[in-house]
Amino acid sequence: MAWDEIESLKPIDLWHHGSLEMIHGGNYPDKTSFCGRCWQKFKSFDGLPVGERVVDFDLFLEDFEETITNLNHYGSDKKHPDYIFLMEKIALAKSRGNATLNVGVDYTPLEIMILSFKVNGNRLEIPQHTYFANYTELKKVFKNFGGKYVKNGFVFEQSPESVLKRIRNKETMNLKKEFQFFGTSADLCNELCEMTFDPMLNRSVKLLEPSAGQGAIIDAMKRWFDTKVSLLNLESITAIEFMEENHAHLEKKYDDIELIHLDFLMYDEYINYYDYVIGNPPFSKGQDMEHFRKMYDVTRPGGTVTSIMSTSWLQNTNKKATAFRKWLGIDDAITWKDKTMLKEAAKGSADYKGIRKVGNHDEEVLIKTFAAGRFKEAGTNVITCAVQVKKKVPSGFEMKSKEPQLQLF
């Protein structure tokens, strides 16, 4: 058949002819055969470029429905590149008709197919006839959102509407990368509580978790107060969480804490207020240093702030790390012994105890390092440390204060 005759065929006829080898035995198309000409433009044929499809895939949906009906699915070679190509295009056309898309946005085929999935409670269900040549890519997307594959769908701890919203708005496809969310293990959370709370302090206390994630540190706080015989009385727990999916999870999980949906660095409500602040903030771009100073400001004099941090700031010479070390009392004035200890701490193999001078007061500083692997279950092997300051002097910058907390202990 001449090339002009092929080009004159209706699109649906091209589909059917292009599927003949797959329907009848799954043979590979020959570039001089009708199917070869139909499916692919070849450089040796009329000077056409290699790799471009002739078929116009902007067909009416009913054409695809007819193609599905006529295609001998079970008798075809499933690994044949043209079979994969055909099935993906059919699935994409059906998905486009069922997906809710923003006008003028350029979506990838994978995004279009995901946006055709049906929400059923906390499940995203894959519609029938949706075809994926590579499920690995699909599973990777939903893994980044905390979804697990279960029987023709993906299950989430919260409603998957927020997942579809992010994909529809072309927002991040990797929440861990954007929010630096790496869950804290129960053992490490317990360790943070043990090194922070003073069981002999005889009064009621207010606690804050400023980067609450999915509540691992909050759970440890509750366990400590449920199991420890102490003079402390738990008055309240406040949790701040910015990531929408985690905030929704916390809303369902707790009904006895104050929960705030906010970036902690934008939290300008109270200073010198909380007795204990324990957190695991994001590390990227020095955010852990910014968060720690903010955590310190909202802690009341006589209180304690403890935070998981990276160890990069211990040796980094950039402006932010240098300023943070100076603020923390770790600067060029410390002894050679301390410098050696800090160098080992940066490797996760030593702890550091020091003093932060604030006027005439000394604030105890502790850096407890953890070797690589403490966050392995959460997907990172980074070396980390817990930084702690026992606050003595009130923060002085102007912000609203819930109640005056200027007394020293």
C-alpha positions in Angstrom: 0.0 0.0 0.0 1.4 3.4 -0.9 2.2 6.0 1.7 -0.5 8.4 0.6 -3.0 5.6 0.8 -1.9 4.9 4.4 -2.2 8.6 5.3 -5.7 8.7 3.9 -7.0 5.9 6.2 -9.3 6.9 9.1 -7.5 6.9 12.5 -9.5 3.9 13.7 -8.4 1.9 10.7 -4.8 2.8 11.3 -5.3 1.5 14.9 -6.7 -1.8 13.7 -4.1 -2.4 11.0 -1.4 -1.4 13.3 -2.5 -4.0 15.8 -2.6 -6.9 13.3 0.6 -8.6 14.2 -0.2 -8.4 17.9 -3.7 -9.8 17.3 -2.3 -12.6 15.1 0.6 -14.1 17.0 2.4 -11.1 18.4 5.1 -10.9 15.7 7.3 -7.9 15.5 6.4 -5.5 12.7 8.6 -5.3 9.7 9.5 -1.8 8.7 8.4 -2.5 5.1 5.1 -4.1 6.2 1.8 -2.3 6.4 2.0 -2.3 10.2 5.5 -1.0 10.2 4.5 1.9 8.0 1.3 2.5 10.0 2.9 2.5 13.5 6.2 4.2 12.8 7.9 6.6 10.5 11.2 5.2 9.4 14.2 7.2 8.1 14.6 4.8 5.2 11.0 5.3 4.1 10.4 8.6 2.2 13.1 10.3 4.3 10.8 10.4 7.4 12.6 10.8 10.8 13.0 7.7 13.0 10.8 7.2 16.1 7.8 9.4 15.3 4.3 7.8 15.2 2.0 8.5 12.3 -1.2 7.7 14.1 -3.1 10.8 15.4 -3.9 9.9 19.0 -6.3 12.7 19.6 -9.2 10.4 18.7 -12.7 10.3 20.0 -13.1 8.1 23.1 -15.5 5.8 21.2 -12.7 5.0 18.8 -10.6 3.7 21.7 -13.5 1.7 23.1 -13.8 0.0 19.7 -10.1 -0.6 19.6 -10.2 -2.3 23.1 -13.1 -4.5 21.9 -11.2 -5.6 18.8 -7.8 -6.1 20.3 -7.0 -9.7 21.2 -5.5 -8.8 24.6 -4.8 -12.3 25.8 -3.3 -13.5 22.5 -0.9 -10.5 22.2 2.8 -10.2 23.1 2.6 -8.1 26.2 6.3 -7.2 26.0 6.0 -6.0 22.4 6.9 -2.3 22.3 3.9 -1.6 20.1 1.5 -3.4 22.4 2.8 -1.3 25.3 2.6 1.8 23.3 -1.0 1.1 22.2 -2.3 0.1 25.6 -0.7 3.2 27.3 -2.3 5.5 24.7 -5.7 3.9 25.1 -5.5 4.2 28.9 -4.3 7.8 28.6 -7.2 8.7 26.4 -9.7 7.1 28.8 -8.0 8.7 31.8 -8.1 12.1 30.2 -11.9 11.8 29.9 -12.3 10.9 33.6 -9.6 13.2 35.2 -10.2 16.6 36.7 -7.5 18.8 35.2 -6.7 22.5 35.6 -7.1 24.4 32.3 -3.8 25.3 30.6 -1.6 23.0 32.7 0.7 20.7 30.9 0.4 17.3 32.7 2.5 14.2 32.1 0.7 11.0 31.1 1.3 9.5 34.5 -0.2 12.6 36.2 -3.3 12.4 34.0 -3.8 8.8 34.8 -3.4 9.3 38.5 -5.9 12.2 38.4 -8.5 9.8 37.0 -8.3 7.6 40.1 -11.4 7.4 42.3 -11.4 8.5 45.9 -13.1 5.9 48.2 -12.6 6.9 51.9 -8.8 6.7 52.5 -8.2 4.8 49.2 -7.4 5.9 45.7 -8.8 3.2 43.5 -7.3 2.4 40.1 -10.1 2.4 37.4 -10.6 -0.6 35.2 -8.7 -0.8 31.9 -6.0 1.6 33.3 -2.7 0.3 31.9 0.7 0.9 33.4 3.7 -0.7 31.7 5.8 0.1 34.8 4.1 0.0 38.2 7.3 0.9 39.9 7.1 4.5 38.8 3.5 4.7 40.0 4.3 3.1 43.4 7.2 5.5 43.9 4.9 8.5 43.5 2.5 7.3 46.1 5.2 6.1 48.4 6.4 9.7 48.6 2.9 10.6 49.8 2.7 7.8 52.3 0.5 5.6 50.3 0.6 1.8 50.3 -0.6 -0.5 47.4 -3.5 -2.7 48.5 -5.5 -4.6 45.9 -6.0 -2.4 42.9 -5.6 0.8 44.8 -3.5 2.8 47.3 -4.3 3.3 50.9 -3.4 6.5 52.9 -3.7 7.3 56.6 -5.7 10.4 55.6 -8.0 11.3 52.8 -6.1 11.1 49.5 -7.9 14.3 48.2 -4.8 16.3 49.3 -2.6 14.0 47.2 -4.7 14.6 44.1 -4.8 18.3 44.8 -1.0 18.5 45.0 -0.6 16.6 41.7 -3.4 18.6 40.0 -1.7 21.9 41.1 1.8 20.6 40.0 3.1 20.8 43.5 5.8 18.6 44.9 5.7 14.9 44.2 8.1 14.2 47.1 6.9 15.3 50.5 10.0 14.1 52.3 12.1 16.3 50.0 10.0 19.4 50.4 9.1 19.2 54.1 12.2 17.2 55.2 9.9 14.8 57.0 11.8 11.9 58.5 9.8 10.3 61.3 11.6 9.9 64.7 11.8 6.3 66.1 10.0 5.5 69.3 13.4 4.7 71.0 14.9 8.0 70.1 11.8 9.9 71.2 11.9 8.2 74.6 15.6 9.1 74.8 14.8 12.8 74.1 12.2 12.8 76.8 14.5 11.2 79.4 17.2 13.8 78.7 14.8 16.7 78.8 12.2 16.3 81.6 13.1 16.9 85.2 11.0 14.6 87.4 11.9 16.5 90.5 10.5 19.8 89.3 7.4 20.3 91.4 4.8 22.1 89.2 2.5 21.8 86.2 4.2 22.1 82.8 3.3 23.1 79.3 5.0 21.2 76.4 5.5 22.1 72.8 6.4 19.9 69.7 7.0 22.5 67.0 7.5 20.1 64.0 5.1 17.4 65.1 5.1 15.2 62.0 2.9 12.2 62.7 3.2 12.5 66.5 6.1 10.3 67.4 7.5 12.7 70.0 4.1 13.6 71.3 3.5 9.9 71.9 6.7 9.7 73.8 5.8 12.7 75.9 2.5 11.1 76.8 4.2 7.8 77.6 6.7 9.5 79.9 4.0 11.2 81.9 1.9 8.1 82.0 4.7 5.8 83.3 7.1 8.0 85.4 6.5 8.7 89.0 7.4 12.4 89.3 6.4 15.7 90.8 5.7 17.0 87.4 2.1 17.4 86.3 1.3 17.6 82.5 -0.8 20.7 82.0 -0.9 20.9 78.2 0.7 19.8 74.9 0.8 22.1 71.9 1.8 20.7 68.5 2.6 22.7 65.4 2.7 21.0 62.0 2.9 22.6 58.5 2.6 19.6 56.2 -1.1 19.3 55.3 -1.1 15.5 55.2 0.6 15.2 58.6 -1.7 17.8 60.1 -4.8 15.9 59.0 -3.3 12.7 60.5 -2.7 14.5 63.8 -6.3 15.8 63.8 -7.6 12.3 63.7 -5.1 10.9 66.1 -5.4 13.4 69.0 -8.4 15.1 70.7 -6.5 16.2 73.8 -3.8 18.5 72.5 -3.7 22.0 71.0 -2.9 21.5 67.3 -1.8 24.4 65.1 -1.5 24.2 61.3 1.5 26.5 60.6 5.1 26.8 59.6 6.8 27.1 63.1 9.1 29.9 61.9 5.9 31.9 61.4 4.7 31.2 64.9 4.7 34.7 66.6 2.1 34.1 69.3 4.0 33.5 72.5 7.6 33.8 73.9 9.1 32.7 77.2 6.1 30.4 77.7 6.6 26.7 77.3 8.4 24.7 80.0 9.7 22.0 77.7 10.2 22.1 73.9 11.2 19.0 72.0 11.4 18.8 68.2 12.8 17.3 65.1 12.8 20.1 62.6 13.8 20.0 58.9 17.6 20.2 58.2 17.9 21.5 54.7 19.5 24.9 54.1 20.2 25.3 57.8 16.5 25.3 58.8 17.4 23.3 62.0 19.4 26.2 63.2 16.6 28.7 62.6 14.1 26.4 64.3 16.3 25.9 67.3 16.6 29.6 68.0 12.9 29.9 67.6 12.3 27.0 70.0 14.6 28.7 72.5 12.6 31.9 72.3 9.3 30.3 73.1 10.8 28.4 76.0 10.4 30.0 79.4 13.3 30.8 81.7 13.9 27.7 83.8 12.7 25.6 80.9 14.6 23.2 78.6 14.7 23.0 74.8 15.9 19.8 73.1 16.1 19.3 69.3 17.3 16.8 66.8 19.7 18.6 64.4 22.2 17.8 61.7 25.9 17.9 62.6 27.0 19.9 59.5 26.8 23.2 61.4 29.5 22.0 63.8 32.2 22.3 61.2 30.6 24.4 58.4 32.2 27.7 57.8 29.3 29.5 56.2 27.8 32.6 57.8 24.7 30.9 59.2 26.6 28.1 60.9 29.3 30.4 62.3 26.7 32.7 63.7 24.8 29.8 65.3 27.9 28.4 66.9 28.7 31.8 68.4 25.1 32.2 69.6 25.3 28.8 71.3 28.7 29.6 72.9 30.7 27.5 70.6 33.2 29.8 68.9 36.9 30.5 68.5 37.2 31.1 72.3 36.7 27.5 73.3 39.7 25.3 74.2 41.6 23.0 72.0 40.1 20.0 73.8 36.6 21.3 73.1 37.4 21.8 69.4 38.7 18.3 69.2 35.5 17.0 70.9 33.3 19.0 68.5 35.2 17.6 65.5 34.4 14.1 66.7 30.8 15.1 67.5 30.4 16.1 63.8 31.3 12.5 62.9 28.7 11.2 65.4 31.3 9.7 67.8 31.5 12.1 70.7 29.3 14.3 73.0 29.9 17.9 74.1 29.0 19.8 77.2 29.5 23.5 77.5 28.2 26.8 78.8 26.3 29.5 76.9 27.0 32.9 78.5 24.0 35.2 78.7 24.9 38.3 80.7 25.8 37.1 84.2 24.1 33.8 83.7 25.4 30.4 82.5 23.1 28.2 80.4 24.0 24.6 80.1 24.5 23.3 76.6 24.6 19.6 75.7 25.3 18.1 72.3 24.6 14.4 72.2 25.5 12.8 68.9 24.0 9.8 67.1 25.8 7.7 64.6 24.4 7.2 61.1 21.4 4.9 61.0 19.1 6.4 63.8 16.7 7.5 61.0 17.3 4.6 58.7 13.6 3.4 58.9 12.5 6.9 57.9 14.7 6.8 54.8 17.9 8.6 55.7 21.2 7.6 57.2 22.4 11.1 58.0 24.5 11.6 61.2 22.4 13.5 63.7 22.7 15.0 67.2 20.4 16.3 69.9 21.2 19.8 71.0 19.9 21.0 74.4 19.9 24.3 76.2 18.6 24.9 79.8 17.3 28.4 79.5 18.0 30.9 82.3 17.3 34.4 80.8 14.1 35.5 79.0 14.1 36.2 75.3 13.8 40.0 74.8 12.5 40.6 71.3 9.0 42.1 71.0 6.2 39.6 70.5 2.9 39.0 72.1 3.2 37.1 75.4 0.5 34.8 76.7 1.5 35.8 80.3 4.6 37.3 81.8 7.2 34.7 82.3 10.3 36.7 83.4 11.1 35.0 86.7 14.4 33.1 86.9 15.0 29.7 88.5 
